[in-house]
């Protein structure tokens, strides 16, 4: 395309060159014919003049006088004159000796007038006498109505050749200038035609390279102008569509990348071609190590390969629950379906994994909670019903036994009341329907106030309760009732699970931003396998001991939620048989989060 202007210019150039050559040869031939006619007429006129002179001088019969007359024409007009008789014998010649000249009867121009009785004869041929081309014109010499001979005039065609050479020289210069002008004009014309086409081709080339911002800038009119406008409209449409495609692709990429569900795409060759970050996390590998791998290798962790194979074979959706046990147990809700290209031809399989590990854990916790609540409610209710039925039957007549039964019914009723209140409180805390009444509190004073409430339990167990220095105030912002409940639960647990004569130590530490409440005991401790679960509702390390201590199994769950409502956290360290340490970390200032 870049040579189109050259091809167009060359075509114009060749066409003009041919036309110029044709014109040149036509003009040369025309001028040559004109020169020839002029020369012929000139020879005829001179022959007529000489004929008239010969007839007027009556010198035809006198060869010497005729020769002398003819020789008078040699210099003035540079034309050769020859006079022959009816037999072709040369009688006189203006340039040569007639006696030495051959008979001229067989000359074409002589035969035309002597044999054919033509008005004049003409011939152009090479003259051996003169050694160049000559034009001969012969006229009959008529005396008293009878042809007595012929007068021939001749002229060298070298004059015409010289004139034609000069003409060709002039024509060459003129035609050369015309050719140069035509070449320049054809080049400019070709460039003017191909420039907008080059611009269009450049734009289409840039469009092919996905540069949709390119436009044709030309002022061309007609079909090329219409084509330019069409190309610009096409480019604008492509740019708009590509922008929409890129935006849609970006949106789709963002959606897939931020999905909590894992997405994997397997092409029709069984190779993995797409993974999102969630799927990378589920598979515990970077997608760079997975893209291009066969699905049998990638899907082995969750045993997905048989399900993917089934989708390829049946072209139907598959919904299964799959498990992985390394590096930790995961339960996945797997959805597999074929995806299609044009013509509804299967192009591969899309795999979506939903992590339902937490859901299954919560479902188990809910099931355990229902079972635990049922059990915890059933025990006091059974006791109350059993002892009340016994009393109502009238079989117990001993007053001491009656009081013992009534005390059991009273204790179980209180236990049932505590259980119901703890459940209600835990439910409110979890639903955040117990807003905090924030105020600045002295934690040292609050710990000492709570210890008074626990003094009876301390004395009963003969436990040594070590409290923080009352002279060292530690302040923070919080809800007094909630913090009191936290201290009461943790210190109470320490007393309950410490043997008689044991020690429970409560200390406070602070820095610029946080306060640490530390409750340490030297009691029975907690087994290591139970530490992750002690904050679950109704979880007990030793169920018989916990129930005997009057606990509901909800205390630590309530403590954890109360601490989290204060934007804090709780840590626990314990060794079985050595004791337990709970550390509550609370911010000094509460900020809305």
C-alpha positions in Angstrom: 0.0 0.0 0.0 2.9 2.3 0.7 3.9 1.9 -3.0 0.5 2.6 -4.4 1.3 6.2 -5.2 4.4 5.0 -7.1 2.3 2.5 -9.1 -0.3 5.2 -10.0 2.4 7.7 -10.9 4.2 5.1 -13.0 1.0 4.3 -14.8 0.4 8.0 -15.6 4.1 8.4 -16.5 4.1 5.5 -18.9 0.8 6.6 -20.5 2.0 10.1 -20.9 5.4 8.8 -22.3 3.6 6.7 -24.9 1.3 9.6 -25.9 4.3 11.9 -26.2 6.2 9.5 -28.4 3.1 9.0 -30.6 2.7 12.7 -30.8 6.4 13.2 -31.6 6.4 10.6 -34.4 3.1 12.0 -35.7 4.5 15.5 -35.8 7.8 14.3 -37.3 6.0 12.4 -40.0 3.7 15.3 -40.7 6.5 17.8 -41.0 8.6 15.4 -43.1 5.6 15.0 -45.5 5.3 18.8 -45.5 9.0 19.2 -46.3 8.8 16.5 -49.0 5.7 18.1 -50.6 7.5 21.5 -50.5 10.6 20.0 -52.1 8.5 18.3 -54.8 6.6 21.5 -55.6 9.9 23.4 -55.7 11.5 20.8 -58.1 8.3 20.9 -60.3 8.4 24.7 -60.5 12.1 24.7 -61.4 11.6 22.0 -63.9 8.8 23.9 -65.6 11.0 27.0 -65.6 13.9 25.2 -67.3 11.5 23.6 -69.8 10.2 27.0 -70.7 13.7 28.4 -71.1 14.8 25.5 -73.3 11.8 25.9 -75.5 12.1 29.7 -75.6 15.8 29.6 -76.5 15.3 26.9 -79.1 18.6 25.3 -77.9 17.2 21.8 -77.7 18.9 20.7 -80.8 22.3 22.3 -79.9 23.9 20.1 -77.2 26.7 22.5 -76.4 24.3 25.4 -76.1 21.9 23.3 -74.0 24.8 22.2 -71.8 25.9 25.8 -71.3 22.3 26.8 -70.4 21.8 24.1 -67.9 25.2 24.8 -66.2 24.1 28.3 -65.4 21.7 26.8 -62.8 24.3 25.0 -60.8 25.4 27.6 -58.2 22.4 29.9 -57.6 19.9 27.3 -56.6 22.0 24.3 -55.6 19.7 22.0 -57.6 20.7 19.5 -60.3 19.2 19.7 -63.7 19.4 16.9 -66.4 18.0 16.9 -69.9 17.5 13.6 -71.8 16.1 12.8 -75.2 13.3 10.3 -75.9 15.8 7.5 -75.9 17.1 8.4 -72.4 20.4 9.7 -73.7 21.7 12.5 -71.4 21.9 15.7 -73.4 22.9 18.1 -70.6 23.6 18.0 -66.9 24.3 20.8 -64.5 26.8 18.9 -62.4 28.4 16.2 -64.6 29.7 15.6 -68.1 26.8 14.2 -70.2 29.1 12.1 -72.3 30.2 10.2 -69.3 26.7 9.6 -67.9 24.7 6.4 -68.4 21.5 6.2 -70.3 18.6 7.4 -68.1 15.7 5.8 -69.9 15.2 3.2 -67.2 14.9 5.8 -64.5 11.4 5.6 -62.9 10.7 9.3 -63.2 11.9 9.3 -66.9 9.7 6.3 -67.8 6.7 8.0 -66.1 6.8 10.9 -68.5 8.2 9.2 -71.7 6.5 5.8 -71.5 3.5 6.5 -69.4 2.8 10.0 -70.7 2.4 11.3 -67.1 2.3 15.0 -66.4 5.5 14.5 -64.3 7.4 11.7 -62.8 8.8 11.4 -59.3 11.3 9.1 -57.6 13.4 9.1 -54.4 16.4 6.8 -54.4 20.1 6.6 -53.7 22.2 8.3 -56.3 25.5 6.4 -57.1 26.7 9.5 -58.9 26.0 11.9 -56.0 26.5 9.3 -53.3 23.3 10.2 -51.2 19.5 10.0 -51.4 18.0 12.2 -54.0 14.5 13.3 -55.0 14.0 13.3 -58.7 11.1 15.1 -60.6 10.9 14.8 -64.4 8.7 16.9 -66.8 8.2 16.1 -70.5 10.0 18.5 -72.8 7.4 19.4 -75.5 8.3 21.2 -78.7 5.6 22.0 -81.3 3.2 19.7 -79.6 5.5 16.7 -79.6 7.5 15.3 -76.7 11.1 15.5 -77.6 12.7 14.6 -74.3 12.4 15.3 -70.6 13.8 17.7 -68.1 14.7 16.3 -64.7 15.4 18.2 -61.6 16.8 16.6 -58.4 17.6 17.8 -55.0 19.5 16.1 -52.2 17.3 14.8 -49.3 20.1 15.7 -47.0 18.5 19.1 -46.6 15.3 17.3 -45.5 17.3 15.0 -43.2 19.1 18.0 -41.7 15.8 19.8 -41.2 14.3 16.6 -39.6 17.3 16.3 -37.3 16.8 19.9 -36.2 13.1 19.2 -35.8 13.8 16.1 -33.7 16.2 18.0 -31.5 13.6 20.7 -31.0 10.9 18.1 -30.5 13.1 16.2 -28.0 13.6 19.3 -25.9 9.9 20.2 -26.0 8.8 16.6 -25.4 11.4 16.2 -22.6 10.0 19.3 -20.8 6.5 18.0 -21.3 7.6 14.6 -20.0 9.2 16.2 -16.9 6.1 18.3 -16.2 3.8 15.3 -16.7 6.0 13.2 -14.4 5.8 15.9 -11.7 2.0 16.3 -12.3 1.4 12.6 -12.2 3.4 12.2 -9.0 1.5 15.0 -7.3 -1.8 13.6 -8.6 -0.9 10.1 -7.3 0.1 11.4 -4.0 -3.1 13.4 -3.7 -5.1 10.3 -4.4 -3.2 7.9 -2.2 -2.5 10.2 0.8 -6.0 9.7 2.3 -5.8 6.0 1.4 -2.5 5.8 3.2 -4.1 7.5 6.2 -7.0 5.0 6.1 -4.6 2.1 5.9 -2.5 3.5 8.8 -5.7 3.8 10.9 -6.8 0.2 10.1 -3.4 -1.0 10.9 -3.5 0.7 14.3 -7.0 -0.7 14.9 -5.6 -4.2 14.1 -3.1 -3.5 16.9 -6.0 -2.7 19.3 -5.4 1.1 19.2 -9.0 2.2 19.0 -8.3 5.9 19.5 -6.9 6.4 16.0 -8.9 8.4 13.5 -8.6 9.3 9.8 -7.8 13.0 9.5 -8.4 14.0 5.9 -10.4 16.6 3.9 -10.9 14.3 1.0 -14.3 14.4 -0.7 -16.4 11.9 -2.6 -16.0 8.2 -2.0 -12.7 8.4 -0.2 -14.3 11.0 2.2 -17.2 8.7 2.8 -14.9 5.8 3.4 -12.9 7.9 5.9 -16.1 8.8 7.8 -17.1 5.2 7.8 -13.7 4.1 9.2 -13.9 6.8 11.9 -17.4 5.7 12.8 -16.2 2.1 13.0 -13.2 3.1 15.2 -15.4 5.1 17.5 -17.9 2.1 17.8 -15.0 -0.3 18.4 -13.5 2.0 21.0 -16.8 2.3 22.8 -17.5 -1.4 22.7 -14.0 -2.3 23.8 -14.3 0.2 26.7 -17.5 -1.5 27.7 -15.9 -4.9 27.4 -12.9 -3.8 29.5 -15.2 -2.3 32.2 -17.3 -5.5 32.2 -14.2 -7.6 32.4 -12.8 -5.4 35.2 -16.1 -5.7 37.1 -16.1 -9.5 36.5 -12.5 -9.8 37.6 -13.1 -7.7 40.7 -16.2 -9.7 41.6 -14.4 -13.1 41.1 -11.3 -11.9 42.9 -13.3 -10.7 45.9 -15.7 -13.6 46.1 -15.4 -15.6 49.4 -16.3 -18.7 47.3 -13.5 -20.4 45.3 -13.9 -20.3 41.5 -11.9 -22.5 39.1 -12.3 -22.9 35.4 -11.3 -26.0 33.5 -11.1 -25.9 29.7 -12.2 -28.6 27.3 -8.6 -30.0 27.3 -8.9 -30.6 31.0 -6.4 -27.8 31.9 -7.1 -25.2 34.7 -7.3 -21.8 33.1 -8.7 -19.6 35.9 -8.5 -19.4 39.7 -9.6 -16.7 42.1 -7.8 -15.8 45.3 -10.3 -17.7 47.4 -9.6 -20.9 45.5 -5.9 -20.3 45.9 -6.5 -20.1 49.7 -8.5 -23.3 49.7 -5.9 -25.2 47.7 -3.0 -23.6 49.7 -1.1 -22.9 46.5 -0.3 -19.9 44.3 -2.3 -19.8 41.0 1.0 -19.6 39.1 1.6 -23.2 40.1 -1.9 -24.3 39.1 -2.7 -22.5 35.9 -2.2 -24.9 33.0 -2.1 -28.0 35.2 -4.6 -30.9 34.5 -7.6 -30.9 36.8 -6.7 -34.4 38.1 -3.7 -32.9 39.8 -5.4 -29.7 41.0 -8.6 -31.3 42.3 -7.0 -34.2 44.2 -7.1 -32.3 47.6 -10.9 -32.1 47.7 -11.4 -35.2 45.5 -12.9 -33.0 42.8 -11.5 -35.0 39.9 -14.4 -37.6 39.7 -17.0 -34.9 39.8 -15.3 -32.8 37.1 -15.0 -36.0 35.0 -18.7 -36.6 35.5 -19.6 -33.2 34.2 -17.5 -33.7 31.1 -19.1 -37.0 30.5 -22.8 -36.2 31.3 -22.8 -32.5 30.5 -24.9 -32.0 33.7 -24.5 -30.1 36.9 -23.1 -31.7 40.0 -23.7 -30.7 43.6 -21.6 -32.4 46.3 -20.1 -31.8 49.7 -16.4 -32.4 49.7 -13.8 -32.6 52.5 -10.1 -31.7 53.0 -8.2 -32.7 56.1 -4.8 -31.0 55.4 -3.5 -28.7 56.7 -6.8 -28.3 58.5 -10.2 -29.8 58.2 -12.4 -27.9 55.6 -15.9 -28.8 54.5 -16.8 -27.4 51.0 -20.1 -27.2 49.3 -19.1 -27.9 45.7 -21.1 -26.8 42.6 -19.8 -28.0 39.2 -21.5 -27.1 35.9 -20.5 -27.1 32.2 -20.0 -23.8 30.5 -20.6 -23.3 26.8 -19.3 -21.3 23.9 -21.0 -20.3 20.7 -23.5 -22.8 19.4 -24.0 -24.2 22.9 -20.9 -26.3 22.5 -19.3 -27.3 25.8 -16.1 -25.4 26.4 -15.2 -26.8 29.9 -16.3 -27.0 33.5 -16.7 -24.3 36.1 -16.1 -25.3 39.7 -17.4 -23.2 42.7 -16.5 -24.1 46.3 -18.3 -22.6 49.3 -16.5 -23.0 52.6 -19.2 -24.3 54.9 -16.8 -25.4 57.6 -17.9 -22.6 60.0 -21.6 -23.3 59.1 -21.2 -26.9 59.9 -19.4 -26.0 63.2 -22.1 -23.6 64.1 -24.7 -26.2 63.3 -22.9 -28.7 65.5 -22.7 -26.0 68.2 -26.4 -25.3 67.9 -27.2 -29.0 68.1 -24.9 -29.3 71.1 -26.5 -26.2 72.6 -30.0 -27.6 72.3 -28.9 -30.9 73.7 -27.0 -29.1 76.6 -29.9 -26.8 77.3 -32.3 -29.7 77.3 -30.1 -31.6 79.7 -29.4 -28.6 82.0 -33.1 -27.8 82.2 -34.2 -31.4 82.5 -31.9 -32.1 85.6 -33.4 -29.5 88.0 -36.9 -29.9 86.6 -36.7 -33.7 87.2 -35.4 -33.1 90.7 -38.1 -30.5 91.5 -40.8 -32.8 90.1 -39.6 -35.9 91.8 -39.2 -34.4 95.3 -42.5 -32.4 95.0 -44.4 -35.5 93.9 -42.9 -37.4 96.9 -44.0 -34.7 99.2 -47.5 -34.5 97.7 -48.0 -38.2 98.0 -47.9 -37.8 101.8 -45.4 -40.6 102.2 -42.8 -38.4 103.9 -43.9 -37.8 107.6 -40.5 -36.9 109.0 -40.2 -33.1 109.4 -36.4 -33.2 108.9 -36.7 -35.1 105.6 -39.5 -32.8 104.5 -37.2 -29.8 105.1 -34.4 -31.5 103.2 -36.6 -32.2 100.2 -37.9 -28.6 100.2 -34.3 -27.3 100.4 -33.4 -29.4 97.3 -36.4 -28.1 95.5 -35.4 -24.5 96.4 -31.7 -25.0 95.3 -32.7 -26.6 92.0 -35.2 -23.8 91.4 -32.4 -21.2 92.0 -30.2 -23.1 89.7 -32.9 -23.2 87.1 -33.4 -19.4 87.6 -29.6 -18.8 87.2 -29.5 -20.9 84.0 -32.5 -19.0 82.5 -31.0 -15.6 83.4 -27.6 -16.5 82.0 -29.2 -17.7 78.8 -31.2 -14.5 78.5 -28.1 -12.3 79.2 -26.0 -14.2 76.7 -28.6 -13.9 74.1 -28.9 -10.1 74.7 -25.1 -9.7 74.6 -24.8 -11.7 71.4 -27.5 -9.6 69.7 -25.9 -6.4 71.1 -29.1 -5.4 72.8 -27.3 -4.5 76.0 -25.7 -1.2 75.3 -22.8 -0.1 77.4 -23.2 2.6 80.0 -19.7 4.0 79.7 -18.0 5.9 82.6 -14.5 6.3 84.0 -13.9 3.6 86.6 -11.2 2.8 89.1 -10.5 -0.9 88.4 -8.5 -1.3 91.7 -11.6 -0.2 93.7 -13.9 -2.3 91.6 -11.8 -5.4 92.2 -11.9 -4.8 96.0 -15.7 -4.3 95.9 -16.2 -7.6 94.1 -14.0 -9.4 96.6 -16.4 -8.5 99.3 -19.1 -10.3 97.5 -16.9 -13.4 97.2 -15.8 -13.3 100.9 -18.2 -16.1 101.9 -16.9 -18.5 99.2 -13.3 -17.5 100.2 -13.9 -18.3 103.8 -15.8 -21.5 103.0 -12.9 -22.8 100.9 -10.3 -21.3 103.1 -8.8 -19.8 100.0 -6.2 -17.1 100.1 -7.4 -14.2 97.9 -4.5 -11.8 97.0 -5.8 -8.4 95.6 -4.0 -5.5 93.9 -2.5 -2.7 96.0 -5.5 -0.5 97.0 -3.3 2.7 96.9 -2.5 2.2 93.2 -5.4 3.4 91.2 -5.9 2.2 87.6 -8.5 4.0 85.5 -10.3 3.0 82.3 -13.5 3.7 80.5 -16.2 1.0 80.7 -19.6 -0.3 81.9 -19.3 -0.9 85.7 -21.9 -3.7 85.8 -20.4 -5.5 82.9 -16.9 -5.3 84.3 -18.1 -6.3 87.7 -19.7 -9.4 86.1 -16.4 -10.2 84.4 -14.4 -10.0 87.6 -17.0 -11.9 89.6 -17.1 -14.8 87.1 -13.3 -15.1 86.6 -12.4 -14.8 90.4 -15.4 -17.0 91.3 -14.2 -19.7 88.9 -10.7 -19.4 90.4 -12.0 -20.0 93.9 -14.3 -22.8 92.8 -11.6 -24.8 91.0 -8.9 -24.2 93.6 -8.5 -26.8 96.4 -9.0 -25.7 100.0 -6.1 -23.6 101.3 -5.2 -22.6 97.7 -4.4 -19.1 96.5 -6.1 -16.9 93.9 -4.2 -13.7 92.9 -5.8 -10.7 91.2 -3.4 -8.1 89.8 -3.6 -5.0 87.5 -1.1 -3.8 85.0 -1.3 -0.8 82.7 0.4 1.1 79.9 -0.4 4.2 77.9 -3.3 2.6 76.0 -4.4 -0.6 77.8 -5.1 -2.2 81.2 -4.4 -5.9 82.0 -6.5 -7.7 84.6 -4.8 -10.9 85.6 -6.5 -13.7 87.7 -4.1 -16.5 88.6 -4.9 -19.6 90.7 -3.0 -22.7 91.7 -6.0 -25.0 91.3 -6.7 -28.1 89.3 -5.9 -26.5 85.9 -7.3 -27.2 82.5 -6.2 -30.0 80.1 -4.5 -28.6 77.0 -7.0 -30.2 74.6 -9.9 -28.4 76.4 -8.3 -24.9 76.2 -9.7 -24.0 72.7 -13.3 -24.9 73.9 -13.6 -23.4 77.4 -15.4 -20.3 76.0 -18.1 -22.4 74.3 -21.6 -22.4 75.9 -22.2 -25.3 78.3 -18.7 -26.7 77.8 -17.3 -28.2 81.0 -14.0 -29.8 81.6 -15.4 -31.8 84.5 -19.2 -31.9 84.2 -19.8 -33.5 87.6 -17.6 -31.1 89.5 -19.0 -28.0 87.6 -22.6 -29.0 88.3 -21.7 -29.6 92.0 -20.2 -26.1 92.1 -23.4 -24.6 91.0 -22.2 -23.4 87.6 -24.4 -23.2 84.5 -21.6 -23.7 81.9 -22.3 -20.2 80.4 -20.0 -18.1 82.6 -16.9 -18.0 80.4 -19.0 -17.5 77.3 -20.7 -14.5 78.9 -17.3 -13.2 80.0 -15.8 -13.4 76.5 -18.8 -11.6 74.9 -18.6 -8.8 77.6 -14.9 -8.3 77.0 -15.4 -8.2 73.2 -18.2 -5.6 73.7 -15.5 -3.5 75.4 -13.2 -4.0 72.4 -10.9 -6.1 74.5 -9.6 -9.7 74.4 -9.0 -12.5 76.9 -6.1 -14.9 77.0 -5.7 -18.1 79.0 -2.7 -20.2 80.1 -3.1 -23.4 82.1 -1.3 -26.6 83.1 -3.3 -29.4 84.5 -2.6 -29.8 88.2 -0.7 -26.6 88.4 -3.2 -23.8 87.9 -4.7 -21.4 85.4 -4.1 -17.8 84.5 -6.7 -15.6 82.8 -5.5 -12.3 81.3 -8.2 -9.7 80.3 -6.9 -6.9 78.1 -9.1 -3.8 77.9 -8.5 -0.4 76.2 -8.5 2.6 78.5 -10.7 4.5 76.1 -13.7 3.2 74.3 -14.0 4.2 70.7 -16.9 3.6 68.3 -16.0 0.9 65.8 
